[in-house]
Amino acid sequence: MMRQYYILTLDPRAGEVFNFIRDHKLTVDVHLNRTRFWIAEDTSVLTEFLLRFSDCCPYVDTCADLATGLRPL
C-alpha cells in the first residue's frame, strides 16, 4: 500500500524534499501550488522520510472529505 504526502511549492524545505523524491525515484504529481508524491508503507524509505520531513509534508488521508476534513464513520 502507498501513502500519499505533499509539499507546498513555496515551503523553504521544498528543495530538500524534491531531492529526496528524485533520489528515491518516487511517483509524483506536480501542481502549481504543491507537489504530491507516494511512498510505499513498511519501508525504510518511509521511515527516513518521516524522520526528516514529517514537519513539512502532511499526509493526504484519501478517506477524508476534503470539504469538511471529516472521515466517514
PDB file of N, CA, C and O in Angstrom, chain B, residues numbered from 101:
ATOM      1  N   MET B 101       0.851  -1.181   0.000  1.00  0.00           N
ATOM      2  CA  MET B 101       0.000   0.000   0.000  1.00  0.00           C
ATOM      3  C   MET B 101       0.896   1.243   0.000  1.00  0.00           C
ATOM      4  O   MET B 101       1.995   1.243   0.553  1.00  0.00           O
ATOM      5  N   MET B 102       0.401   2.269  -0.621  1.00  0.00           N
ATOM      6  CA  MET B 102       1.163   3.511  -0.748  1.00  0.00           C
ATOM      7  C   MET B 102       0.528   4.602   0.109  1.00  0.00           C
ATOM      8  O   MET B 102      -0.694   4.673   0.240  1.00  0.00           O
ATOM      9  N   ARG B 103       1.369   5.444   0.687  1.00  0.00           N
ATOM     10  CA  ARG B 103       0.916   6.621   1.432  1.00  0.00           C
ATOM     11  C   ARG B 103       1.204   7.850   0.586  1.00  0.00           C
ATOM     12  O   ARG B 103       2.253   7.956  -0.050  1.00  0.00           O
ATOM     13  N   GLN B 104       0.253   8.775   0.592  1.00  0.00           N
ATOM     14  CA  GLN B 104       0.395   9.997  -0.190  1.00  0.00           C
ATOM     15  C   GLN B 104       0.706  11.177   0.731  1.00  0.00           C
ATOM     16  O   GLN B 104       0.077  11.353   1.775  1.00  0.00           O
ATOM     17  N   TYR B 105       1.688  11.980   0.321  1.00  0.00           N
ATOM     18  CA  TYR B 105       2.095  13.174   1.047  1.00  0.00           C
ATOM     19  C   TYR B 105       2.195  14.321   0.050  1.00  0.00           C
ATOM     20  O   TYR B 105       2.137  14.109  -1.161  1.00  0.00           O
ATOM     21  N   TYR B 106       2.346  15.543   0.569  1.00  0.00           N
ATOM     22  CA  TYR B 106       2.568  16.672  -0.328  1.00  0.00           C
ATOM     23  C   TYR B 106       3.501  17.682   0.321  1.00  0.00           C
ATOM     24  O   TYR B 106       3.660  17.728   1.541  1.00  0.00           O
ATOM     25  N   ILE B 107       4.112  18.489  -0.539  1.00  0.00           N
ATOM     26  CA  ILE B 107       4.944  19.611  -0.107  1.00  0.00           C
ATOM     27  C   ILE B 107       4.460  20.838  -0.871  1.00  0.00           C
ATOM     28  O   ILE B 107       4.254  20.775  -2.084  1.00  0.00           O
ATOM     29  N   LEU B 108       4.278  21.949  -0.171  1.00  0.00           N
ATOM     30  CA  LEU B 108       3.888  23.188  -0.831  1.00  0.00           C
ATOM     31  C   LEU B 108       5.082  23.760  -1.594  1.00  0.00           C
ATOM     32  O   LEU B 108       6.213  23.703  -1.113  1.00  0.00           O
ATOM     33  N   THR B 109       4.834  24.298  -2.756  1.00  0.00           N
ATOM     34  CA  THR B 109       5.890  24.806  -3.623  1.00  0.00           C
ATOM     35  C   THR B 109       6.747  25.860  -2.940  1.00  0.00           C
ATOM     36  O   THR B 109       7.962  25.886  -3.138  1.00  0.00           O
ATOM     37  N   LEU B 110       6.138  26.730  -2.138  1.00  0.00           N
ATOM     38  CA  LEU B 110       6.879  27.814  -1.502  1.00  0.00           C
ATOM     39  C   LEU B 110       7.476  27.446  -0.137  1.00  0.00           C
ATOM     40  O   LEU B 110       8.047  28.302   0.539  1.00  0.00           O
ATOM     41  N   ASP B 111       7.346  26.190   0.266  1.00  0.00           N
ATOM     42  CA  ASP B 111       7.927  25.769   1.542  1.00  0.00           C
ATOM     43  C   ASP B 111       9.446  25.910   1.477  1.00  0.00           C
ATOM     44  O   ASP B 111      10.050  25.509   0.482  1.00  0.00           O
ATOM     45  N   PRO B 112      10.077  26.466   2.505  1.00  0.00           N
ATOM     46  CA  PRO B 112      11.532  26.647   2.489  1.00  0.00           C
ATOM     47  C   PRO B 112      12.325  25.341   2.325  1.00  0.00           C
ATOM     48  O   PRO B 112      13.470  25.363   1.874  1.00  0.00           O
ATOM     49  N   ARG B 113      11.720  24.217   2.688  1.00  0.00           N
ATOM     50  CA  ARG B 113      12.422  22.929   2.586  1.00  0.00           C
ATOM     51  C   ARG B 113      12.050  22.156   1.325  1.00  0.00           C
ATOM     52  O   ARG B 113      12.423  20.992   1.187  1.00  0.00           O
ATOM     53  N   ALA B 114      11.322  22.784   0.406  1.00  0.00           N
ATOM     54  CA  ALA B 114      10.873  22.096  -0.806  1.00  0.00           C
ATOM     55  C   ALA B 114      12.045  21.515  -1.602  1.00  0.00           C
ATOM     56  O   ALA B 114      11.940  20.401  -2.115  1.00  0.00           O
ATOM     57  N   GLY B 115      13.135  22.229  -1.712  1.00  0.00           N
ATOM     58  CA  GLY B 115      14.295  21.736  -2.457  1.00  0.00           C
ATOM     59  C   GLY B 115      14.832  20.434  -1.890  1.00  0.00           C
ATOM     60  O   GLY B 115      15.170  19.515  -2.637  1.00  0.00           O
ATOM     61  N   GLU B 116      14.910  20.356  -0.558  1.00  0.00           N
ATOM     62  CA  GLU B 116      15.369  19.123   0.105  1.00  0.00           C
ATOM     63  C   GLU B 116      14.419  17.965  -0.199  1.00  0.00           C
ATOM     64  O   GLU B 116      14.852  16.847  -0.479  1.00  0.00           O
ATOM     65  N   VAL B 117      13.120  18.251  -0.139  1.00  0.00           N
ATOM     66  CA  VAL B 117      12.117  17.211  -0.400  1.00  0.00           C
ATOM     67  C   VAL B 117      12.189  16.779  -1.858  1.00  0.00           C
ATOM     68  O   VAL B 117      12.101  15.584  -2.140  1.00  0.00           O
ATOM     69  N   PHE B 118      12.346  17.715  -2.795  1.00  0.00           N
ATOM     70  CA  PHE B 118      12.460  17.361  -4.214  1.00  0.00           C
ATOM     71  C   PHE B 118      13.673  16.465  -4.449  1.00  0.00           C
ATOM     72  O   PHE B 118      13.601  15.523  -5.238  1.00  0.00           O
ATOM     73  N   ASN B 119      14.781  16.748  -3.776  1.00  0.00           N
ATOM     74  CA  ASN B 119      15.965  15.891  -3.895  1.00  0.00           C
ATOM     75  C   ASN B 119      15.675  14.490  -3.361  1.00  0.00           C
ATOM     76  O   ASN B 119      16.091  13.500  -3.963  1.00  0.00           O
ATOM     77  N   PHE B 120      14.971  14.401  -2.247  1.00  0.00           N
ATOM     78  CA  PHE B 120      14.596  13.101  -1.680  1.00  0.00           C
ATOM     79  C   PHE B 120      13.714  12.337  -2.668  1.00  0.00           C
ATOM     80  O   PHE B 120      13.925  11.147  -2.903  1.00  0.00           O
ATOM     81  N   ILE B 121      12.729  13.024  -3.245  1.00  0.00           N
ATOM     82  CA  ILE B 121      11.832  12.397  -4.222  1.00  0.00           C
ATOM     83  C   ILE B 121      12.636  11.867  -5.405  1.00  0.00           C
ATOM     84  O   ILE B 121      12.438  10.732  -5.838  1.00  0.00           O
ATOM     85  N   ARG B 122      13.535  12.688  -5.922  1.00  0.00           N
ATOM     86  CA  ARG B 122      14.359  12.285  -7.074  1.00  0.00           C
ATOM     87  C   ARG B 122      15.283  11.116  -6.709  1.00  0.00           C
ATOM     88  O   ARG B 122      15.374  10.138  -7.451  1.00  0.00           O
ATOM     89  N   ASP B 123      15.962  11.223  -5.568  1.00  0.00           N
ATOM     90  CA  ASP B 123      16.915  10.187  -5.163  1.00  0.00           C
ATOM     91  C   ASP B 123      16.253   8.829  -4.954  1.00  0.00           C
ATOM     92  O   ASP B 123      16.874   7.793  -5.193  1.00  0.00           O
ATOM     93  N   HIS B 124      14.994   8.827  -4.509  1.00  0.00           N
ATOM     94  CA  HIS B 124      14.294   7.569  -4.239  1.00  0.00           C
ATOM     95  C   HIS B 124      13.317   7.191  -5.356  1.00  0.00           C
ATOM     96  O   HIS B 124      12.561   6.228  -5.235  1.00  0.00           O
ATOM     97  N   LYS B 125      13.347   7.966  -6.443  1.00  0.00           N
ATOM     98  CA  LYS B 125      12.520   7.674  -7.630  1.00  0.00           C
ATOM     99  C   LYS B 125      11.043   7.465  -7.275  1.00  0.00           C
ATOM    100  O   LYS B 125      10.417   6.495  -7.702  1.00  0.00           O
ATOM    101  N   LEU B 126      10.503   8.400  -6.482  1.00  0.00           N
ATOM    102  CA  LEU B 126       9.114   8.318  -6.063  1.00  0.00           C
ATOM    103  C   LEU B 126       8.188   8.806  -7.173  1.00  0.00           C
ATOM    104  O   LEU B 126       8.574   9.639  -7.993  1.00  0.00           O
ATOM    105  N   THR B 127       6.976   8.286  -7.191  1.00  0.00           N
ATOM    106  CA  THR B 127       5.944   8.748  -8.109  1.00  0.00           C
ATOM    107  C   THR B 127       5.462  10.112  -7.641  1.00  0.00           C
ATOM    108  O   THR B 127       5.162  10.294  -6.461  1.00  0.00           O
ATOM    109  N   VAL B 128       5.386  11.076  -8.560  1.00  0.00           N
ATOM    110  CA  VAL B 128       4.992  12.436  -8.200  1.00  0.00           C
ATOM    111  C   VAL B 128       3.865  12.937  -9.083  1.00  0.00           C
ATOM    112  O   VAL B 128       3.663  12.448 -10.195  1.00  0.00           O
ATOM    113  N   ASP B 129       3.139  13.908  -8.579  1.00  0.00           N
ATOM    114  CA  ASP B 129       2.085  14.604  -9.302  1.00  0.00           C
ATOM    115  C   ASP B 129       2.291  16.088  -8.991  1.00  0.00           C
ATOM    116  O   ASP B 129       1.973  16.547  -7.894  1.00  0.00           O
ATOM    117  N   VAL B 130       2.820  16.827  -9.954  1.00  0.00           N
ATOM    118  CA  VAL B 130       3.190  18.227  -9.744  1.00  0.00           C
ATOM    119  C   VAL B 130       2.010  19.138 -10.069  1.00  0.00           C
ATOM    120  O   VAL B 130       1.373  19.005 -11.114  1.00  0.00           O
ATOM    121  N   HIS B 131       1.734  20.060  -9.158  1.00  0.00           N
ATOM    122  CA  HIS B 131       0.700  21.080  -9.339  1.00  0.00           C
ATOM    123  C   HIS B 131       1.352  22.445  -9.155  1.00  0.00           C
ATOM    124  O   HIS B 131       2.508  22.535  -8.741  1.00  0.00           O
ATOM    125  N   LEU B 132       0.622  23.488  -9.457  1.00  0.00           N
ATOM    126  CA  LEU B 132       1.154  24.843  -9.333  1.00  0.00           C
ATOM    127  C   LEU B 132       1.549  25.169  -7.894  1.00  0.00           C
ATOM    128  O   LEU B 132       2.614  25.737  -7.653  1.00  0.00           O
ATOM    129  N   ASN B 133       0.691  24.810  -6.942  1.00  0.00           N
ATOM    130  CA  ASN B 133       0.894  25.191  -5.545  1.00  0.00           C
ATOM    131  C   ASN B 133       1.565  24.116  -4.694  1.00  0.00           C
ATOM    132  O   ASN B 133       2.099  24.414  -3.625  1.00  0.00           O
ATOM    133  N   ARG B 134       1.540  22.876  -5.160  1.00  0.00           N
ATOM    134  CA  ARG B 134       2.065  21.778  -4.348  1.00  0.00           C
ATOM    135  C   ARG B 134       2.519  20.631  -5.241  1.00  0.00           C
ATOM    136  O   ARG B 134       2.179  20.567  -6.422  1.00  0.00           O
ATOM    137  N   THR B 135       3.290  19.736  -4.652  1.00  0.00           N
ATOM    138  CA  THR B 135       3.697  18.503  -5.318  1.00  0.00           C
ATOM    139  C   THR B 135       3.281  17.352  -4.422  1.00  0.00           C
ATOM    140  O   THR B 135       3.666  17.283  -3.255  1.00  0.00           O
ATOM    141  N   ARG B 136       2.488  16.447  -4.985  1.00  0.00           N
ATOM    142  CA  ARG B 136       2.078  15.253  -4.251  1.00  0.00           C
ATOM    143  C   ARG B 136       2.999  14.108  -4.648  1.00  0.00           C
ATOM    144  O   ARG B 136       3.488  14.058  -5.776  1.00  0.00           O
ATOM    145  N   PHE B 137       3.233  13.193  -3.718  1.00  0.00           N
ATOM    146  CA  PHE B 137       4.074  12.044  -4.016  1.00  0.00           C
ATOM    147  C   PHE B 137       3.665  10.877  -3.123  1.00  0.00           C
ATOM    148  O   PHE B 137       3.024  11.059  -2.088  1.00  0.00           O
ATOM    149  N   TRP B 138       4.049   9.686  -3.543  1.00  0.00           N
ATOM    150  CA  TRP B 138       3.640   8.467  -2.873  1.00  0.00           C
ATOM    151  C   TRP B 138       4.860   7.691  -2.410  1.00  0.00           C
ATOM    152  O   TRP B 138       5.869   7.612  -3.111  1.00  0.00           O
ATOM    153  N   ILE B 139       4.749   7.109  -1.197  1.00  0.00           N
ATOM    154  CA  ILE B 139       5.814   6.303  -0.614  1.00  0.00           C
ATOM    155  C   ILE B 139       5.199   4.994  -0.128  1.00  0.00           C
ATOM    156  O   ILE B 139       4.153   4.993   0.521  1.00  0.00           O
ATOM    157  N   ALA B 140       5.854   3.886  -0.446  1.00  0.00           N
ATOM    158  CA  ALA B 140       5.366   2.572  -0.011  1.00  0.00           C
ATOM    159  C   ALA B 140       5.440   2.451   1.509  1.00  0.00           C
ATOM    160  O   ALA B 140       6.410   2.882   2.133  1.00  0.00           O
ATOM    161  N   GLU B 141       4.400   1.856   2.091  1.00  0.00           N
ATOM    162  CA  GLU B 141       4.374   1.610   3.535  1.00  0.00           C
ATOM    163  C   GLU B 141       5.368   0.516   3.889  1.00  0.00           C
ATOM    164  O   GLU B 141       5.809  -0.243   3.027  1.00  0.00           O
ATOM    165  N   ASP B 142       5.714   0.446   5.164  1.00  0.00           N
ATOM    166  CA  ASP B 142       6.589  -0.607   5.698  1.00  0.00           C
ATOM    167  C   ASP B 142       7.929  -0.686   4.972  1.00  0.00           C
ATOM    168  O   ASP B 142       8.435  -1.776   4.704  1.00  0.00           O
ATOM    169  N   THR B 143       8.499   0.480   4.656  1.00  0.00           N
ATOM    170  CA  THR B 143       9.811   0.510   4.013  1.00  0.00           C
ATOM    171  C   THR B 143      10.728   1.450   4.782  1.00  0.00           C
ATOM    172  O   THR B 143      10.274   2.321   5.523  1.00  0.00           O
ATOM    173  N   SER B 144      12.007   1.258   4.593  1.00  0.00           N
ATOM    174  CA  SER B 144      12.968   2.153   5.230  1.00  0.00           C
ATOM    175  C   SER B 144      12.896   3.555   4.611  1.00  0.00           C
ATOM    176  O   SER B 144      13.256   4.538   5.259  1.00  0.00           O
ATOM    177  N   VAL B 145      12.432   3.647   3.361  1.00  0.00           N
ATOM    178  CA  VAL B 145      12.277   4.957   2.713  1.00  0.00           C
ATOM    179  C   VAL B 145      11.226   5.775   3.462  1.00  0.00           C
ATOM    180  O   VAL B 145      11.427   6.965   3.704  1.00  0.00           O
ATOM    181  N   LEU B 146      10.115   5.151   3.827  1.00  0.00           N
ATOM    182  CA  LEU B 146       9.070   5.859   4.576  1.00  0.00           C
ATOM    183  C   LEU B 146       9.599   6.293   5.947  1.00  0.00           C
ATOM    184  O   LEU B 146       9.347   7.415   6.385  1.00  0.00           O
ATOM    185  N   THR B 147      10.320   5.416   6.611  1.00  0.00           N
ATOM    186  CA  THR B 147      10.887   5.753   7.917  1.00  0.00           C
ATOM    187  C   THR B 147      11.825   6.944   7.809  1.00  0.00           C
ATOM    188  O   THR B 147      11.733   7.879   8.605  1.00  0.00           O
ATOM    189  N   GLU B 148      12.725   6.923   6.836  1.00  0.00           N
ATOM    190  CA  GLU B 148      13.651   8.041   6.642  1.00  0.00           C
ATOM    191  C   GLU B 148      12.889   9.322   6.327  1.00  0.00           C
ATOM    192  O   GLU B 148      13.180  10.380   6.885  1.00  0.00           O
ATOM    193  N   PHE B 149      11.912   9.220   5.430  1.00  0.00           N
ATOM    194  CA  PHE B 149      11.114  10.385   5.064  1.00  0.00           C
ATOM    195  C   PHE B 149      10.435  10.998   6.288  1.00  0.00           C
ATOM    196  O   PHE B 149      10.512  12.208   6.499  1.00  0.00           O
ATOM    197  N   LEU B 150       9.770  10.169   7.095  1.00  0.00           N
ATOM    198  CA  LEU B 150       9.052  10.681   8.260  1.00  0.00           C
ATOM    199  C   LEU B 150       9.998  11.332   9.263  1.00  0.00           C
ATOM    200  O   LEU B 150       9.664  12.362   9.849  1.00  0.00           O
ATOM    201  N   LEU B 151      11.165  10.750   9.465  1.00  0.00           N
ATOM    202  CA  LEU B 151      12.127  11.337  10.392  1.00  0.00           C
ATOM    203  C   LEU B 151      12.642  12.686   9.901  1.00  0.00           C
ATOM    204  O   LEU B 151      12.912  13.581  10.702  1.00  0.00           O
ATOM    205  N   ARG B 152      12.779  12.832   8.584  1.00  0.00           N
ATOM    206  CA  ARG B 152      13.346  14.063   8.035  1.00  0.00           C
ATOM    207  C   ARG B 152      12.307  15.131   7.716  1.00  0.00           C
ATOM    208  O   ARG B 152      12.576  16.319   7.890  1.00  0.00           O
ATOM    209  N   PHE B 153      11.115  14.727   7.248  1.00  0.00           N
ATOM    210  CA  PHE B 153      10.207  15.702   6.650  1.00  0.00           C
ATOM    211  C   PHE B 153       8.769  15.693   7.173  1.00  0.00           C
ATOM    212  O   PHE B 153       7.917  16.369   6.596  1.00  0.00           O
ATOM    213  N   SER B 154       8.473  14.967   8.225  1.00  0.00           N
ATOM    214  CA  SER B 154       7.081  14.913   8.687  1.00  0.00           C
ATOM    215  C   SER B 154       6.573  16.274   9.167  1.00  0.00           C
ATOM    216  O   SER B 154       5.363  16.490   9.243  1.00  0.00           O
ATOM    217  N   ASP B 155       7.486  17.187   9.490  1.00  0.00           N
ATOM    218  CA  ASP B 155       7.072  18.518   9.939  1.00  0.00           C
ATOM    219  C   ASP B 155       6.642  19.432   8.796  1.00  0.00           C
ATOM    220  O   ASP B 155       5.988  20.446   9.037  1.00  0.00           O
ATOM    221  N   CYS B 156       6.997  19.094   7.558  1.00  0.00           N
ATOM    222  CA  CYS B 156       6.664  19.994   6.440  1.00  0.00           C
ATOM    223  C   CYS B 156       5.892  19.315   5.305  1.00  0.00           C
ATOM    224  O   CYS B 156       5.495  19.979   4.348  1.00  0.00           O
ATOM    225  N   CYS B 157       5.678  18.015   5.402  1.00  0.00           N
ATOM    226  CA  CYS B 157       4.966  17.277   4.346  1.00  0.00           C
ATOM    227  C   CYS B 157       3.778  16.532   4.937  1.00  0.00           C
ATOM    228  O   CYS B 157       3.931  15.408   5.416  1.00  0.00           O
ATOM    229  N   PRO B 158       2.606  17.138   4.912  1.00  0.00           N
ATOM    230  CA  PRO B 158       1.429  16.492   5.500  1.00  0.00           C
ATOM    231  C   PRO B 158       1.003  15.235   4.733  1.00  0.00           C
ATOM    232  O   PRO B 158       1.186  15.125   3.521  1.00  0.00           O
ATOM    233  N   TYR B 159       0.432  14.302   5.482  1.00  0.00           N
ATOM    234  CA  TYR B 159      -0.158  13.078   4.929  1.00  0.00           C
ATOM    235  C   TYR B 159      -1.495  13.427   4.291  1.00  0.00           C
ATOM    236  O   TYR B 159      -2.246  14.233   4.840  1.00  0.00           O
ATOM    237  N   VAL B 160      -1.802  12.840   3.150  1.00  0.00           N
ATOM    238  CA  VAL B 160      -3.090  13.048   2.486  1.00  0.00           C
ATOM    239  C   VAL B 160      -3.961  11.850   2.816  1.00  0.00           C
ATOM    240  O   VAL B 160      -3.729  10.750   2.314  1.00  0.00           O
ATOM    241  N   ASP B 161      -4.964  12.061   3.659  1.00  0.00           N
ATOM    242  CA  ASP B 161      -5.895  10.995   4.032  1.00  0.00           C
ATOM    243  C   ASP B 161      -6.966  10.917   2.951  1.00  0.00           C
ATOM    244  O   ASP B 161      -7.852  11.770   2.891  1.00  0.00           O
ATOM    245  N   THR B 162      -6.891   9.904   2.103  1.00  0.00           N
ATOM    246  CA  THR B 162      -7.819   9.793   0.973  1.00  0.00           C
ATOM    247  C   THR B 162      -9.237   9.444   1.411  1.00  0.00           C
ATOM    248  O   THR B 162     -10.166   9.528   0.608  1.00  0.00           O
ATOM    249  N   CYS B 163      -9.418   9.054   2.673  1.00  0.00           N
ATOM    250  CA  CYS B 163     -10.757   8.757   3.182  1.00  0.00           C
ATOM    251  C   CYS B 163     -11.461  10.008   3.697  1.00  0.00           C
ATOM    252  O   CYS B 163     -12.677   9.991   3.891  1.00  0.00           O
ATOM    253  N   ALA B 164     -10.733  11.072   3.917  1.00  0.00           N
ATOM    254  CA  ALA B 164     -11.327  12.293   4.479  1.00  0.00           C
ATOM    255  C   ALA B 164     -12.078  13.074   3.414  1.00  0.00           C
ATOM    256  O   ALA B 164     -11.690  13.091   2.246  1.00  0.00           O
ATOM    257  N   ASP B 165     -13.145  13.713   3.828  1.00  0.00           N
ATOM    258  CA  ASP B 165     -13.887  14.622   2.963  1.00  0.00           C
ATOM    259  C   ASP B 165     -13.091  15.919   2.892  1.00  0.00           C
ATOM    260  O   ASP B 165     -12.922  16.591   3.909  1.00  0.00           O
ATOM    261  N   LEU B 166     -12.606  16.277   1.726  1.00  0.00           N
ATOM    262  CA  LEU B 166     -11.738  17.444   1.584  1.00  0.00           C
ATOM    263  C   LEU B 166     -12.469  18.745   1.883  1.00  0.00           C
ATOM    264  O   LEU B 166     -11.829  19.739   2.224  1.00  0.00           O
ATOM    265  N   ALA B 167     -13.789  18.766   1.764  1.00  0.00           N
ATOM    266  CA  ALA B 167     -14.547  19.986   2.048  1.00  0.00           C
ATOM    267  C   ALA B 167     -14.670  20.218   3.553  1.00  0.00           C
ATOM    268  O   ALA B 167     -14.613  21.357   4.018  1.00  0.00           O
ATOM    269  N   THR B 168     -14.842  19.121   4.320  1.00  0.00           N
ATOM    270  CA  THR B 168     -15.049  19.277   5.764  1.00  0.00           C
ATOM    271  C   THR B 168     -13.868  18.823   6.601  1.00  0.00           C
ATOM    272  O   THR B 168     -13.727  19.235   7.752  1.00  0.00           O
ATOM    273  N   GLY B 169     -13.010  17.966   6.027  1.00  0.00           N
ATOM    274  CA  GLY B 169     -11.885  17.414   6.775  1.00  0.00           C
ATOM    275  C   GLY B 169     -12.283  16.233   7.642  1.00  0.00           C
ATOM    276  O   GLY B 169     -11.463  15.713   8.399  1.00  0.00           O
ATOM    277  N   LEU B 170     -13.541  15.802   7.538  1.00  0.00           N
ATOM    278  CA  LEU B 170     -14.027  14.701   8.360  1.00  0.00           C
ATOM    279  C   LEU B 170     -13.889  13.366   7.626  1.00  0.00           C
ATOM    280  O   LEU B 170     -13.942  13.295   6.398  1.00  0.00           O
ATOM    281  N   ARG B 171     -13.711  12.321   8.422  1.00  0.00           N
ATOM    282  CA  ARG B 171     -13.662  10.960   7.879  1.00  0.00           C
ATOM    283  C   ARG B 171     -15.029  10.319   8.041  1.00  0.00           C
ATOM    284  O   ARG B 171     -15.730  10.596   9.014  1.00  0.00           O
ATOM    285  N   PRO B 172     -15.424   9.456   7.091  1.00  0.00           N
ATOM    286  CA  PRO B 172     -16.705   8.750   7.257  1.00  0.00           C
ATOM    287  C   PRO B 172     -16.651   7.803   8.448  1.00  0.00           C
ATOM    288  O   PRO B 172     -15.587   7.293   8.802  1.00  0.00           O
ATOM    289  N   LEU B 173     -17.811   7.572   9.065  1.00  0.00           N
ATOM    290  CA  LEU B 173     -17.882   6.663  10.227  1.00  0.00           C
ATOM    291  C   LEU B 173     -17.755   5.238   9.821  1.00  0.00           C
ATOM    292  O   LEU B 173     -17.794   4.348  10.670  1.00  0.00           O
TER     293      LEU B 173
END
